[in-house]
Amino acid sequence: MEARAGMLAQLFERSMGLGAEWEVSDVWFEEKGDAPSELHIRVAHVRGRAVECPECGRRCGVYDTRERTWRHLDIWQYETIVHCAVPRADCPEHGVRTVRMPWEVRPNSHFTALFEAQVLAMALSGLTAVQIARVGIDDTACRRGQSYISVMVDLDGQRAIGVTEGRDRGAPERLAGELEAHGGSRLAIREVTRDMSEAYALGAADAFPEAIQTVDRFHVSQLFSRATDRVRCREARLSEEKGRLLRGTKYCWLKRPENLTERQAARKASLMGEHLLTARACAMSEAMRAVYARPDRESAGRELDRVVSWIMHSNVPEMKVVAGTVRKEREGILNWFSRNATNAILEGLNSVIQSIKRAARGFRNVEYFKTMIFLRLGRLDFSAQLAVSSATH
Protein backbone atom coordinates (compact mmCIF):
# COMPACT_ATOMS: atom_id res chain seq x y z
CA MET A 1 0.00 0.00 0.00
CA GLU A 2 1.57 3.35 -1.04
CA ALA A 3 2.37 5.94 1.66
CA ARG A 4 -0.49 8.27 0.76
CA ALA A 5 -2.99 5.40 0.78
CA GLY A 6 -1.59 4.13 4.08
CA MET A 7 -2.11 7.52 5.71
CA LEU A 8 -5.72 7.58 4.46
CA ALA A 9 -6.28 4.07 5.80
CA GLN A 10 -5.08 5.14 9.25
CA LEU A 11 -7.29 8.24 9.12
CA PHE A 12 -10.31 6.12 8.25
CA GLU A 13 -9.62 3.58 11.02
CA ARG A 14 -9.38 6.31 13.66
CA SER A 15 -12.42 8.26 12.47
CA MET A 16 -14.62 5.15 12.33
CA GLY A 17 -13.45 3.64 15.62
CA LEU A 18 -12.95 0.17 14.14
CA GLY A 19 -12.56 -2.56 16.76
CA ALA A 20 -10.00 -5.33 16.86
CA GLU A 21 -12.16 -7.56 14.67
CA TRP A 22 -11.95 -5.16 11.68
CA GLU A 23 -9.04 -3.98 9.57
CA VAL A 24 -8.48 -1.83 6.50
CA SER A 25 -7.14 -4.35 4.01
CA ASP A 26 -6.82 -2.19 0.90
CA VAL A 27 -7.01 1.42 -0.31
CA TRP A 28 -6.99 2.50 -3.96
CA PHE A 29 -7.90 5.38 -6.22
CA GLU A 30 -10.09 5.27 -9.32
CA GLU A 31 -10.01 7.94 -12.00
CA LYS A 32 -13.31 9.49 -13.15
CA GLY A 33 -12.30 11.35 -16.30
CA ASP A 34 -12.48 15.10 -15.73
CA ALA A 35 -14.01 14.64 -12.27
CA PRO A 36 -11.88 14.28 -9.11
CA SER A 37 -10.61 10.77 -8.37
CA GLU A 38 -12.54 8.45 -6.08
CA LEU A 39 -10.99 6.96 -2.97
CA HIS A 40 -11.98 3.35 -2.30
CA ILE A 41 -11.40 1.69 1.07
CA ARG A 42 -11.83 -2.02 1.72
CA VAL A 43 -12.57 -3.09 5.29
CA ALA A 44 -12.24 -6.78 6.13
CA HIS A 45 -13.29 -8.87 9.08
CA VAL A 46 -10.25 -10.35 10.83
CA ARG A 47 -10.22 -14.07 10.17
CA GLY A 48 -10.89 -16.20 13.25
CA ARG A 49 -12.69 -13.45 15.18
CA ALA A 50 -16.26 -14.06 16.37
CA VAL A 51 -19.07 -11.70 15.27
CA GLU A 52 -22.03 -10.36 17.21
CA CYS A 53 -25.63 -11.43 16.51
CA PRO A 54 -27.62 -8.22 15.86
CA GLU A 55 -30.67 -9.70 17.62
CA CYS A 56 -29.25 -10.88 20.96
CA GLY A 57 -25.62 -9.70 20.99
CA ARG A 58 -24.25 -13.24 21.36
CA ARG A 59 -20.78 -13.85 19.96
CA CYS A 60 -21.09 -16.33 17.08
CA GLY A 61 -19.19 -17.85 14.24
CA VAL A 62 -19.39 -16.52 10.67
CA TYR A 63 -21.86 -18.27 8.35
CA ASP A 64 -20.92 -16.49 5.11
CA THR A 65 -20.37 -12.97 3.73
CA ARG A 66 -22.20 -10.57 1.40
CA GLU A 67 -20.46 -7.80 -0.54
CA ARG A 68 -21.72 -4.25 0.18
CA THR A 69 -20.63 -0.63 -0.37
CA TRP A 70 -21.27 2.65 1.48
CA ARG A 71 -20.78 6.31 0.61
CA HIS A 72 -18.55 7.97 3.21
CA LEU A 73 -17.53 11.57 3.93
CA ASP A 74 -15.00 12.97 1.48
CA ILE A 75 -11.43 12.40 2.68
CA TRP A 76 -8.92 15.00 1.45
CA GLN A 77 -11.48 16.11 -1.15
CA TYR A 78 -11.77 12.59 -2.57
CA GLU A 79 -15.25 11.09 -2.92
CA THR A 80 -14.90 8.09 -0.62
CA ILE A 81 -16.48 4.65 -1.04
CA VAL A 82 -16.26 1.92 1.60
CA HIS A 83 -16.31 -1.75 0.58
CA CYS A 84 -16.78 -4.73 2.85
CA ALA A 85 -17.67 -8.42 2.60
CA VAL A 86 -20.21 -8.23 5.42
CA PRO A 87 -20.30 -11.35 7.62
CA ARG A 88 -23.52 -13.09 8.56
CA ALA A 89 -23.62 -14.43 12.12
CA ASP A 90 -24.57 -18.07 12.65
CA CYS A 91 -26.63 -17.57 15.82
CA PRO A 92 -27.91 -20.78 17.47
CA GLU A 93 -31.01 -18.90 18.68
CA HIS A 94 -31.90 -16.54 15.83
CA GLY A 95 -30.32 -18.32 12.89
CA VAL A 96 -28.34 -16.55 10.17
CA ARG A 97 -28.36 -12.77 10.68
CA THR A 98 -26.41 -10.01 8.90
CA VAL A 99 -23.93 -8.32 11.25
CA ARG A 100 -24.42 -4.62 11.98
CA MET A 101 -21.38 -2.73 10.75
CA PRO A 102 -19.65 -0.31 13.17
CA TRP A 103 -20.17 2.65 10.83
CA GLU A 104 -23.92 2.09 10.27
CA VAL A 105 -26.71 4.00 12.02
CA ARG A 106 -29.42 1.73 10.61
CA PRO A 107 -29.45 -1.57 8.74
CA ASN A 108 -29.43 -1.67 4.94
CA SER A 109 -28.25 1.93 4.68
CA HIS A 110 -26.02 2.87 1.76
CA PHE A 111 -24.27 5.60 3.78
CA THR A 112 -21.91 5.62 6.73
CA ALA A 113 -23.01 7.26 9.98
CA LEU A 114 -20.70 10.26 9.47
CA PHE A 115 -22.01 10.85 5.95
CA GLU A 116 -25.64 10.69 7.17
CA ALA A 117 -24.81 13.08 10.02
CA GLN A 118 -23.51 15.64 7.52
CA VAL A 119 -26.59 15.28 5.32
CA LEU A 120 -28.90 15.60 8.32
CA ALA A 121 -27.17 18.80 9.42
CA MET A 122 -27.61 20.17 5.89
CA ALA A 123 -31.26 19.12 5.99
CA LEU A 124 -31.98 21.15 9.09
CA SER A 125 -30.23 24.23 7.74
CA GLY A 126 -32.00 23.82 4.39
CA LEU A 127 -35.49 23.88 5.92
CA THR A 128 -37.22 27.21 5.29
CA ALA A 129 -40.84 28.02 5.97
CA VAL A 130 -41.63 31.50 4.78
CA GLN A 131 -44.92 32.80 3.37
CA ILE A 132 -47.06 29.96 4.68
CA ALA A 133 -50.74 30.70 5.30
CA ARG A 134 -52.41 27.30 5.70
CA VAL A 135 -51.15 24.37 7.71
CA GLY A 136 -52.44 20.94 8.70
CA ILE A 137 -51.61 19.16 11.95
CA ASP A 138 -51.95 15.43 12.57
CA ASP A 139 -50.32 12.69 14.65
CA THR A 140 -48.70 9.44 13.67
CA ALA A 141 -47.13 6.57 15.58
CA CYS A 142 -43.43 6.86 16.33
CA ARG A 143 -42.81 3.58 18.14
CA ARG A 144 -44.83 0.64 19.33
CA GLY A 145 -47.18 1.47 22.16
CA GLN A 146 -48.44 4.93 23.04
CA SER A 147 -45.64 6.88 21.39
CA TYR A 148 -46.57 9.53 18.83
CA ILE A 149 -45.23 12.51 16.96
CA SER A 150 -47.21 15.48 15.66
CA VAL A 151 -46.50 16.59 12.09
CA MET A 152 -47.33 19.98 10.57
CA VAL A 153 -47.48 20.44 6.81
CA ASP A 154 -47.80 23.39 4.47
CA LEU A 155 -51.11 22.60 2.77
CA ASP A 156 -50.32 24.72 -0.28
CA GLY A 157 -46.68 23.68 -0.65
CA GLN A 158 -47.50 20.07 0.31
CA ARG A 159 -44.41 19.56 2.45
CA ALA A 160 -43.56 18.84 6.06
CA ILE A 161 -42.50 21.98 7.95
CA GLY A 162 -42.63 20.86 11.58
CA VAL A 163 -42.31 17.70 13.64
CA THR A 164 -42.55 17.39 17.42
CA GLU A 165 -42.76 14.56 19.90
CA GLY A 166 -46.19 13.93 21.45
CA ARG A 167 -49.75 14.89 20.57
CA ASP A 168 -50.64 16.93 23.64
CA ARG A 169 -51.98 20.46 23.95
CA GLY A 170 -48.46 21.86 23.79
CA ALA A 171 -47.71 20.19 20.42
CA PRO A 172 -49.10 23.06 18.26
CA GLU A 173 -47.03 25.56 20.27
CA ARG A 174 -43.86 23.53 19.70
CA LEU A 175 -44.69 23.27 15.99
CA ALA A 176 -45.23 27.03 15.81
CA GLY A 177 -41.82 27.47 17.42
CA GLU A 178 -40.22 25.31 14.72
CA LEU A 179 -42.00 27.33 12.05
CA GLU A 180 -40.57 30.58 13.41
CA ALA A 181 -37.11 29.06 13.86
CA HIS A 182 -36.96 28.54 10.09
CA GLY A 183 -38.21 31.92 8.94
CA GLY A 184 -41.99 31.52 9.17
CA SER A 185 -44.50 33.49 11.21
CA ARG A 186 -47.29 32.05 13.31
CA LEU A 187 -49.26 35.28 12.85
CA ALA A 188 -49.26 34.71 9.08
CA ILE A 189 -51.16 31.43 9.48
CA ARG A 190 -54.79 31.97 8.52
CA GLU A 191 -56.10 28.39 8.66
CA VAL A 192 -55.25 25.26 10.62
CA THR A 193 -56.80 21.92 9.69
CA ARG A 194 -56.84 19.24 12.39
CA ASP A 195 -58.67 16.22 13.76
CA MET A 196 -61.22 16.48 16.57
CA SER A 197 -58.70 16.12 19.37
CA GLU A 198 -59.45 18.59 22.16
CA ALA A 199 -55.70 18.92 22.78
CA TYR A 200 -55.11 20.09 19.21
CA ALA A 201 -58.14 22.40 19.31
CA LEU A 202 -56.99 24.20 22.46
CA GLY A 203 -53.32 24.14 21.49
CA ALA A 204 -53.92 25.52 17.99
CA ALA A 205 -56.03 28.37 19.38
CA ASP A 206 -53.09 29.43 21.56
CA ALA A 207 -50.34 28.82 19.02
CA PHE A 208 -52.01 30.36 15.94
CA PRO A 209 -54.20 33.20 17.22
CA GLU A 210 -54.96 34.61 13.74
CA ALA A 211 -56.08 31.31 12.22
CA ILE A 212 -59.50 29.74 11.86
CA GLN A 213 -59.63 26.03 12.67
CA THR A 214 -61.06 23.59 10.15
CA VAL A 215 -61.94 20.07 11.21
CA ASP A 216 -60.59 17.68 8.63
CA ARG A 217 -63.34 15.99 6.61
CA PHE A 218 -61.50 12.67 6.60
CA HIS A 219 -61.50 12.51 10.40
CA VAL A 220 -65.22 13.26 10.54
CA SER A 221 -65.92 10.37 8.17
CA GLN A 222 -63.55 8.16 10.15
CA LEU A 223 -65.39 9.02 13.38
CA PHE A 224 -68.72 7.91 11.89
CA SER A 225 -67.24 4.77 10.30
CA ARG A 226 -65.65 3.57 13.52
CA ALA A 227 -68.83 4.18 15.48
CA THR A 228 -70.86 2.27 12.87
CA ASP A 229 -68.51 -0.68 13.16
CA ARG A 230 -68.78 -0.64 16.96
CA VAL A 231 -72.57 -0.79 16.60
CA ARG A 232 -72.20 -3.78 14.26
CA CYS A 233 -69.91 -5.63 16.68
CA ARG A 234 -72.18 -4.98 19.66
CA GLU A 235 -75.33 -5.95 17.80
CA ALA A 236 -73.76 -9.17 16.50
CA ARG A 237 -73.25 -10.25 20.10
CA LEU A 238 -76.86 -9.62 21.13
CA SER A 239 -78.21 -12.89 19.75
CA GLU A 240 -77.27 -15.81 17.55
CA GLU A 241 -79.68 -14.60 14.88
CA LYS A 242 -78.15 -11.11 14.79
CA GLY A 243 -74.68 -12.62 14.67
CA ARG A 244 -75.67 -14.77 11.69
CA LEU A 245 -77.17 -11.81 9.83
CA LEU A 246 -74.16 -9.56 10.39
CA ARG A 247 -71.41 -12.10 9.87
CA GLY A 248 -69.06 -10.98 7.09
CA THR A 249 -70.88 -7.69 6.46
CA LYS A 250 -68.33 -5.21 7.84
CA TYR A 251 -67.50 -3.55 4.52
CA CYS A 252 -71.12 -3.54 3.37
CA TRP A 253 -71.67 -0.83 6.00
CA LEU A 254 -68.33 1.00 5.87
CA LYS A 255 -67.93 1.48 2.11
CA ARG A 256 -69.55 4.29 0.22
CA PRO A 257 -72.61 3.02 -1.71
CA GLU A 258 -70.92 3.72 -5.05
CA ASN A 259 -67.89 1.62 -4.05
CA LEU A 260 -69.81 -1.52 -3.10
CA THR A 261 -69.46 -4.61 -5.24
CA GLU A 262 -72.66 -6.04 -6.69
CA ARG A 263 -72.63 -8.79 -4.08
CA GLN A 264 -72.08 -6.35 -1.21
CA ALA A 265 -74.82 -4.02 -2.48
CA ALA A 266 -77.29 -6.91 -2.72
CA ARG A 267 -76.39 -8.15 0.76
CA LYS A 268 -76.79 -4.67 2.23
CA ALA A 269 -80.14 -4.15 0.51
CA SER A 270 -81.45 -7.44 1.91
CA LEU A 271 -80.41 -6.47 5.45
CA MET A 272 -81.97 -3.01 5.37
CA GLY A 273 -85.39 -4.56 6.05
CA GLU A 274 -84.24 -6.45 9.14
CA HIS A 275 -84.60 -3.47 11.53
CA LEU A 276 -80.93 -3.59 12.48
CA LEU A 277 -79.26 -0.90 14.59
CA THR A 278 -76.27 -1.27 12.29
CA ALA A 279 -78.39 -0.30 9.29
CA ARG A 280 -79.60 2.74 11.20
CA ALA A 281 -76.03 3.74 12.11
CA CYS A 282 -75.00 3.31 8.47
CA ALA A 283 -77.82 5.60 7.37
CA MET A 284 -76.59 8.21 9.85
CA SER A 285 -73.07 8.01 8.39
CA GLU A 286 -74.46 8.46 4.88
CA ALA A 287 -76.51 11.44 6.08
CA MET A 288 -73.32 13.04 7.37
CA ARG A 289 -71.66 12.53 4.00
CA ALA A 290 -74.65 14.29 2.42
CA VAL A 291 -73.85 17.37 4.51
CA TYR A 292 -70.61 17.77 2.58
CA ALA A 293 -72.56 17.65 -0.68
CA ARG A 294 -74.40 20.88 0.17
CA PRO A 295 -73.46 23.84 -2.04
CA ASP A 296 -72.63 26.36 0.69
CA ARG A 297 -71.94 26.78 4.41
CA GLU A 298 -75.43 28.07 5.26
CA SER A 299 -77.35 25.13 3.80
CA ALA A 300 -74.74 22.70 5.14
CA GLY A 301 -75.24 24.15 8.62
CA ARG A 302 -78.99 23.55 8.47
CA GLU A 303 -78.46 19.99 7.22
CA LEU A 304 -75.84 19.30 9.87
CA ASP A 305 -78.16 20.48 12.65
CA ARG A 306 -80.92 18.23 11.32
CA VAL A 307 -78.61 15.18 11.21
CA VAL A 308 -77.31 15.83 14.74
CA SER A 309 -80.84 16.24 16.10
CA TRP A 310 -81.95 12.99 14.46
CA ILE A 311 -79.00 11.06 15.91
CA MET A 312 -79.40 12.52 19.39
CA HIS A 313 -83.05 11.35 19.45
CA SER A 314 -82.17 7.84 18.24
CA ASN A 315 -81.64 4.69 20.30
CA VAL A 316 -78.07 4.09 19.06
CA PRO A 317 -75.76 5.14 21.92
CA GLU A 318 -72.51 4.88 19.94
CA MET A 319 -73.84 7.33 17.37
CA LYS A 320 -75.11 9.68 20.07
CA VAL A 321 -71.54 10.05 21.31
CA VAL A 322 -70.47 10.93 17.77
CA ALA A 323 -73.29 13.47 17.45
CA GLY A 324 -72.14 15.13 20.67
CA THR A 325 -68.63 15.49 19.26
CA VAL A 326 -69.96 16.86 15.97
CA ARG A 327 -72.16 19.38 17.78
CA LYS A 328 -69.13 20.56 19.77
CA GLU A 329 -67.05 20.91 16.58
CA ARG A 330 -69.84 22.45 14.48
CA GLU A 331 -67.97 25.61 13.49
CA GLY A 332 -64.79 23.76 12.62
CA ILE A 333 -66.70 21.30 10.44
CA LEU A 334 -68.51 24.09 8.61
CA ASN A 335 -65.27 26.00 8.06
CA TRP A 336 -64.50 23.35 5.45
CA PHE A 337 -66.92 25.12 3.12
CA SER A 338 -64.71 28.22 3.07
CA ARG A 339 -61.78 26.73 1.16
CA ASN A 340 -62.37 22.97 1.18
CA ALA A 341 -59.15 22.47 3.18
CA THR A 342 -58.42 18.90 4.22
CA ASN A 343 -55.58 16.90 5.72
CA ALA A 344 -55.61 14.49 2.78
CA ILE A 345 -52.00 15.40 2.00
CA LEU A 346 -51.12 14.61 5.62
CA GLU A 347 -52.68 11.17 5.38
CA GLY A 348 -50.53 10.49 2.31
CA LEU A 349 -47.41 11.81 4.04
CA ASN A 350 -48.18 9.66 7.07
CA SER A 351 -47.96 6.54 4.93
CA VAL A 352 -44.50 7.67 3.79
CA ILE A 353 -43.50 8.39 7.41
CA GLN A 354 -44.51 4.87 8.41
CA SER A 355 -42.51 3.46 5.50
CA ILE A 356 -39.46 5.38 6.79
CA LYS A 357 -40.01 3.83 10.22
CA ARG A 358 -40.44 0.33 8.81
CA ALA A 359 -37.33 0.62 6.63
CA ALA A 360 -35.28 1.54 9.70
CA ARG A 361 -37.06 -1.06 11.87
CA GLY A 362 -38.08 1.72 14.24
CA PHE A 363 -36.26 4.74 15.67
CA ARG A 364 -34.98 5.02 19.22
CA ASN A 365 -33.83 8.56 18.60
CA VAL A 366 -36.85 10.77 17.86
CA GLU A 367 -34.66 13.64 16.66
CA TYR A 368 -33.15 11.37 14.02
CA PHE A 369 -36.64 10.26 12.97
CA LYS A 370 -37.71 13.89 12.64
CA THR A 371 -34.76 14.73 10.42
CA MET A 372 -35.39 11.71 8.18
CA ILE A 373 -38.96 13.00 7.75
CA PHE A 374 -37.64 16.39 6.64
CA LEU A 375 -35.24 14.70 4.23
CA ARG A 376 -38.05 12.77 2.56
CA LEU A 377 -40.97 15.18 2.89
CA GLY A 378 -39.58 18.66 3.48
CA ARG A 379 -38.66 19.54 -0.11
CA LEU A 380 -35.45 20.97 1.24
CA ASP A 381 -33.27 23.48 -0.60
CA PHE A 382 -29.63 22.37 -0.58
CA SER A 383 -28.40 24.93 -3.12
CA ALA A 384 -26.61 27.07 -0.54
CA GLN A 385 -24.88 24.11 1.05
CA LEU A 386 -23.88 22.69 -2.35
CA ALA A 387 -22.39 26.04 -3.34
CA VAL A 388 -20.32 26.16 -0.16
CA SER A 389 -19.28 22.53 -0.58
CA SER A 390 -18.17 23.12 -4.18
CA ALA A 391 -16.20 26.20 -3.20
CA THR A 392 -14.11 24.23 -0.71
CA HIS A 393 -12.94 21.56 -3.20
Residue pairs with C-beta under 8 A, 6 or more apart in sequence:
1 9
1 26
1 27
5 27
5 28
5 29
6 27
8 27
8 39
8 41
8 75
8 76
9 24
9 27
9 41
11 75
12 24
12 27
12 41
12 72
12 75
12 80
12 82
13 23
13 24
15 114
16 102
16 103
16 112
16 114
17 102
18 24
18 43
18 102
19 102
20 46
20 49
21 45
21 46
21 49
21 50
21 51
22 43
22 44
22 45
22 46
22 102
23 43
23 44
23 46
24 41
24 42
24 43
24 44
25 42
25 43
25 44
26 40
26 41
26 42
27 39
27 40
27 41
27 42
28 39
28 40
29 37
29 38
29 39
29 40
29 78
30 37
30 38
30 40
31 37
32 38
36 77
36 78
36 79
36 393
37 78
38 78
38 79
38 80
38 81
39 75
39 76
39 78
39 79
39 80
39 81
40 80
40 81
40 83
41 72
41 80
41 81
41 82
41 83
42 82
42 83
42 84
43 82
43 83
43 84
44 84
44 85
45 51
45 62
45 65
45 84
45 85
45 87
50 59
50 60
50 61
51 59
51 60
51 61
51 62
51 87
51 89
51 99
52 58
52 59
52 60
52 89
52 99
52 100
53 59
53 60
53 89
53 91
53 93
53 94
53 97
54 89
54 97
54 98
54 99
54 100
54 107
55 91
55 93
55 94
55 97
56 91
56 93
56 94
58 91
58 92
58 93
60 89
60 90
60 91
60 92
61 89
61 90
62 87
62 88
62 89
62 90
63 87
63 88
63 89
63 90
63 96
64 87
64 88
64 96
65 85
65 86
65 87
65 88
66 85
66 86
66 88
66 98
67 83
67 84
67 85
67 86
68 83
68 84
68 86
69 81
69 82
69 83
69 84
69 110
70 81
70 82
70 84
70 101
70 103
70 104
70 109
70 110
70 111
70 112
70 115
71 79
71 80
71 81
71 82
71 110
71 111
71 112
71 115
72 80
72 81
72 82
72 103
72 111
72 112
72 114
72 115
73 80
73 112
73 114
73 115
73 118
74 80
74 393
77 392
77 393
82 103
82 112
84 101
86 98
86 99
86 101
87 99
88 96
88 97
88 98
88 99
89 96
89 97
89 98
89 99
90 96
91 97
98 107
100 107
103 112
103 113
103 114
104 112
104 113
105 113
105 116
105 368
106 359
106 360
106 361
107 360
107 361
108 359
109 116
111 119
119 375
120 368
120 371
120 372
120 375
122 380
122 382
122 385
123 371
123 374
123 375
123 378
123 380
124 371
124 374
125 384
125 385
126 378
126 380
126 381
126 382
126 384
126 385
127 161
127 182
127 374
127 378
127 380
128 182
128 183
128 381
129 154
129 161
129 162
129 179
129 182
129 183
129 184
130 183
130 184
131 188
132 154
132 156
132 157
132 161
132 179
132 184
132 188
132 189
133 156
133 188
133 189
133 190
133 191
134 154
134 155
134 156
134 189
134 190
134 191
134 192
134 193
134 339
134 341
135 152
135 153
135 154
135 155
135 161
135 179
135 189
135 191
135 192
135 193
135 208
136 152
136 153
136 155
136 192
136 193
136 194
136 216
136 341
136 342
136 343
136 345
136 346
137 150
137 151
137 152
137 171
137 172
137 175
137 192
137 193
137 194
137 200
137 204
137 346
138 150
138 151
138 194
138 195
138 216
138 343
138 346
138 347
138 350
139 148
139 149
139 150
139 151
139 167
139 171
139 195
139 197
140 148
140 149
140 151
140 350
140 353
140 354
141 147
141 148
141 354
141 357
142 148
142 149
142 165
142 357
142 363
142 366
142 369
143 362
143 363
144 362
148 165
148 166
148 167
149 163
149 164
149 165
149 166
149 167
149 366
149 369
149 370
150 163
150 164
150 165
150 166
150 167
150 171
150 172
150 174
150 175
151 160
151 162
151 163
151 346
151 349
151 350
151 353
151 373
152 160
152 161
152 162
152 163
152 172
152 175
152 178
152 179
153 159
153 160
153 161
153 345
153 346
153 349
153 377
154 161
155 191
155 193
155 341
155 345
157 379
158 345
159 377
159 378
159 379
160 349
160 373
160 374
160 377
160 378
161 178
161 179
161 182
161 184
161 378
162 174
162 175
162 176
162 178
162 179
163 175
163 178
163 369
163 370
163 373
163 374
164 171
164 174
164 175
164 178
164 370
165 366
167 197
167 199
167 200
168 199
168 203
169 199
169 200
169 202
169 203
170 203
171 199
171 200
171 203
172 192
172 200
172 203
172 204
172 206
172 207
172 208
173 203
173 206
173 207
175 207
176 186
176 207
176 208
179 185
179 186
179 189
180 186
186 207
186 208
186 209
186 210
187 209
187 210
188 210
189 208
189 210
189 211
190 210
190 211
190 212
191 211
191 212
191 213
191 214
191 335
191 338
191 339
191 341
192 204
192 208
192 211
192 212
192 213
192 214
193 213
193 214
193 215
193 216
193 341
193 342
193 343
194 200
194 201
194 204
194 213
194 214
194 215
194 216
194 332
194 343
195 215
195 216
195 219
195 343
196 215
196 219
196 220
196 223
196 325
196 329
196 332
201 213
201 329
201 332
204 211
204 213
205 213
212 335
212 338
213 332
213 335
214 332
214 335
214 336
214 338
214 339
214 341
215 329
215 332
215 333
215 335
215 336
216 342
216 343
217 292
217 336
217 342
218 342
218 343
218 344
218 347
219 343
220 288
220 326
220 333
221 285
221 288
221 289
223 322
223 325
223 326
224 284
224 285
224 288
224 319
224 322
225 254
225 285
227 281
227 285
227 318
227 319
227 321
227 322
228 253
228 254
228 278
228 281
228 282
228 284
228 285
228 318
228 319
229 250
229 253
229 254
230 318
231 277
231 278
231 281
231 316
231 318
231 319
232 246
232 249
232 250
232 253
232 278
232 281
234 318
235 242
235 246
235 276
235 277
235 278
236 242
236 243
236 246
236 247
237 243
242 276
245 271
245 274
245 276
246 271
246 276
246 278
249 267
249 268
249 271
249 278
251 264
252 260
252 264
252 267
252 268
252 271
253 268
253 278
253 279
253 281
253 282
253 285
255 264
256 289
257 265
257 286
260 268
268 282
271 278
271 279
272 279
277 315
277 316
280 314
280 316
280 319
281 316
281 318
281 319
284 307
284 310
284 311
284 314
284 316
284 319
287 307
287 310
288 307
288 326
290 303
290 307
291 300
291 303
291 304
291 307
292 300
292 336
294 300
294 303
294 337
296 337
297 334
297 337
297 338
300 334
300 337
301 330
301 334
304 326
304 330
304 333
304 334
307 323
308 323
308 326
308 327
311 319
311 320
311 322
311 323
312 320
312 323
312 324
312 327
314 320
326 333
335 341
336 342
349 377
352 376
352 377
353 373
353 377
356 369
356 372
356 373
356 376
357 363
357 369
360 372
363 369
363 372
374 380
